[in-house]
């Protein structure tokens, strides 16, 4: 299970990149038919389990996949 403390999450990005990442992540979430903002926030919540994972553990992996599309692979310098 992924956690925010994992090395893949320790990347620096600009606010522009953060915004683009947010948009693309929400778009991929909604593409699965999960369009409720409350559902999204619950799935992303880091307080549900208390172990550093998200409410829906798959969301952290999904976020990393979108981050790789937006930013390139870890270690890649754009």
C-alpha positions as CSV (number, residue, x, y, z in Angstrom):
1,X,0.0,0.0,0.0
2,X,1.3,3.4,-0.9
3,X,1.8,6.3,1.6
4,X,2.6,9.9,1.1
5,X,5.9,9.3,2.8
6,X,7.0,7.1,-0.1
7,X,9.9,8.5,-2.2
8,X,7.7,8.8,-5.3
9,X,5.7,11.6,-3.5
10,X,8.8,13.6,-2.7
11,X,8.9,15.7,-5.8
12,X,9.0,19.4,-6.2
13,X,6.8,21.1,-8.8
14,X,5.5,24.5,-9.8
15,X,2.0,25.7,-9.0
16,X,1.3,25.5,-12.7
17,X,2.3,21.8,-12.7
18,X,0.3,21.2,-9.5
19,X,-2.8,22.7,-11.1
20,X,-2.4,20.6,-14.2
21,X,-2.0,17.5,-12.1
22,X,-5.1,18.3,-10.1
23,X,-7.2,18.8,-13.3
24,X,-6.0,15.6,-14.9
25,X,-6.4,13.6,-11.7
26,X,-10.0,14.8,-11.2
27,X,-10.7,14.1,-14.9
28,X,-9.5,10.5,-14.6
29,X,-11.5,10.0,-11.4
30,X,-14.7,11.4,-13.1
31,X,-14.1,9.2,-16.1
32,X,-14.9,6.2,-13.9
33,X,-18.3,7.7,-13.1
34,X,-17.3,8.8,-9.7
35,X,-18.2,12.5,-9.9
36,X,-19.2,13.3,-6.4
37,X,-16.9,15.8,-4.7
38,X,-17.6,14.2,-1.4
39,X,-16.7,10.8,-2.7
40,X,-13.5,12.1,-4.1
41,X,-12.5,13.8,-0.9
42,X,-13.4,10.7,1.2
43,X,-11.3,8.6,-1.1
44,X,-8.4,11.0,-0.8
45,X,-8.7,11.4,3.0
46,X,-5.5,10.6,4.9
47,X,-7.4,10.4,8.3
48,X,-9.7,7.4,7.5
49,X,-7.2,4.7,8.4
50,X,-4.5,6.6,10.4
51,X,-1.6,4.7,8.7
52,X,-0.6,7.4,6.2
53,X,-2.6,5.8,3.4
54,X,-5.7,7.3,1.7
55,X,-9.3,6.4,2.3
56,X,-9.2,4.4,-0.9
57,X,-5.6,3.0,-1.2
58,X,-5.9,2.9,-5.0
59,X,-6.1,6.7,-5.2
60,X,-2.5,7.2,-4.3
61,X,-1.4,4.9,-7.1
62,X,-3.8,6.6,-9.5
63,X,-2.4,10.0,-8.4
64,X,1.2,8.9,-9.1
65,X,0.1,7.6,-12.6
66,X,-1.3,11.0,-13.4
67,X,1.8,12.7,-12.0
68,X,4.0,10.7,-14.2
69,X,1.9,11.7,-17.3
70,X,2.1,15.4,-16.2
71,X,5.6,15.6,-14.9
72,X,7.4,12.7,-16.5
73,X,8.9,9.7,-14.6
74,X,10.6,10.2,-11.3
75,X,14.1,11.5,-11.8
76,X,13.2,13.0,-15.1
77,X,14.3,16.7,-15.4
78,X,12.0,18.6,-17.7
